[in-house]
Amino acid sequence: MIITPADLQWNEQGLPYSSQFKDIYFSTENGVAESEYVFLQANDLPNIFLNSSEQKTFVIGEIGFGSGLNFLLTWQRCVSLLPENSHQQLCYIAFELHPFLPDDMRRAIAAWPSLKEYGEQLLSVYPPLVEGCHTLRLGRHLTLQLYFGEAFQLLSTWPESQQGTVDVWFLDGFAPARNPELWQIDLLQHISRFSRPNARFSTFTAASWVRKNLQTAGFVVEKIAGFGRKREMLRGYLSHSTQKMPKNQLTPPWWRVPLWDLSNTEARHVAILGAGLAGCACAYRLSQQGWQCTLIDQADSLASAASGNRQGAFYPLLTRQWQDAATQFYVSAFLYLINWLHQSQEEQGAFAHARCGVAQLATDSKTWERFQAILEALPLPDTVLKGLSAAEITALSGIHLDYPALFFPQGGWLSPRQWADYLWKKSCTYTTDNQVILGQKIVKLARINEKWHLFDENQHCVTQASVVILANAYDVSHFFPHLPVTAVRGQVSYPKATKRSLSLQQVLCHSGYVTPAWDGAHSVGASYQLDSTELVVSPADNIANAYALATAIPHFAAEVMIDENTPARASLRCASRDHLPLIGFLPDETAFMRDYAEMAKGHRYSAYPELTGTGLYVSVAHGSRGIVSTPLAAEIICAQLCGYPLPISEAVMRAIAPQRFWVRGLKGGRG
């Protein structure tokens, strides 16, 4: 779906008016006062947020993000009141069919001087107009999940396991007579379904048919005085916990991830196996939520395996189909990584990186045809993806190139080792009792008295934790040999930069890749060898990297000169059978195979037991795209553990869920 921006007119007061819906966005008398009265005061905010438990994430949902006024006011009046060391979290979820363009939002925010500080922070991370969920971290306590698209369709894609997660709803669509779609019973039933017991709502309208629809959806509705010259408005609460899902939307129990029990503080201790990008990203995100993290690795330093390369490129993996789960996952992951990088801008120099752009060269006509199909099929704006001619990419890259390219303007490179180190150090500022244990091999996991015990080779218990996250790449197969992951050996060559090679300004990808110089050398890679665990540097792989570079960019290859003796590094990446990562809750395999052995026979879903929580999660098989995928993986695991809505659709969740291979096998396919 192509996202069409808001078509605005501006009145003499400088306030926006929707040409699409022939309606105002907020009161022309006093928009801030109206928002505070209708949405904050009517829902007893900030009181119910500030008095909520630190054990769970407080969730506000909004239908109709518009100018962002309600969000900015909630940020100012609720989140900004939290002490810096508080672990309370707000997840604000908003839906908008026709988003403001950044310049229009900047113009609207200018009318609210008291919100200027918050508006500028929002604008600094405001996402491109791409359909789906944009997850934006804004400081330590706030997550904005901003959905672009039709609210009903987007809510229809939410995993069923997210039922009962929203505490408060702001129903702020345009007037029902002008935008009836946002007030229909089908949408309100979705809102009811995803609300916690006794969840609150409020809205500016008092239309009788809206009131009846809300009551039908299960809400107790009350009329109260409206704002300003408006006589009445509605507010209320959900009178029951959930409604039954329509039959065609019931999710099989083998996909329903159980919510983690956060009723006691001991449940918020996690042991993370693997101190590379995946593990450090999980520690970073969970520490923001107040979890105590114990990071364990058998190596003597962080990011010592595949995460230890000097430079790594970041850009999304794309296919020709927007509905393809891989495309949706990697676009979301890429944009979320950009948000994380923006958060780190205040600490310039904390890790080496450059958002210099990435070009995928079409070195033959067939590749260019595929790239053109991607450009035509995917609804991505030029700020995310565009096609460039050979002349255009030559001008941007700084070196002569003979081929057109797909260009990712926000892509670039970073030092994975330094990035992992940065994430771990930041996590320790959020939770001071975090611990890292290096040079320690774990050989056994055992669940004893509701806790995981992690044992070394001498059967000594190294640590105990309620939750374990396996972020240890191919080593996950030591504990779960039936997960279809494989080791892929890759070698990267590090030729010295020359005066002329320093002209390279972008990352260039072909059958391999080359990065701009950093610290006196380029990174050229990478070889690809399945099921090899040999880590000795191979002179032959250096020659293979040189040949691939010379085939695609001969003038540049002649300049940097790679030979058998060029410095290089070999490491093992972990990949899955279907080339997507394994992310999230990992069911008990024995129980899974027993409980769902007959799933192919078409029994009613009610005939099967629910998945049970074991406190085991994974973030592995990121392949060569771990820089892009590991932050979103951490966010997904964090959402599953902390009980707020996932930033991905049901279809994407199934595509990356670890049990997908078991499901395929039980249904008669290839597991």
Helices and strands as residue ranges (DSSP letters): E 8-10, E 16-18, E 23-24, H 31-35, I 36-40, G 41-43, H 47-50, E 58-63, H 69-77, G 79-81, E 90-96, H 102-109, G 113-115, H 116-125, E 132-137, E 142-148, H 151-156, G 160-162, E 166-171, G 180-183, H 185-193, E 195-203, H 208-216, E 219-225, E 232-238, G 247-249, G 253-255, G 265-268, E 269-273, H 277-288, E 292-297, G 306-308, E 312-314, H 325-343, G 344-347, E 353-354, E 358-361, H 365-377, E 386-388, H 390-397, E 405-408, E 412-414, H 416-430, E 435-438, E 444-448, E 451-455, E 461-465, E 467-470, G 473-475, H 476-479, E 485-493, G 501-503, E 507-509, E 513-514, E 524-525, E 529-530, H 539-552, H 554-560, E 568-576, E 582-585, H 589-595, G 599-601, G 605-607, E 616-620, H 626-642, H 650-656, H 660-666
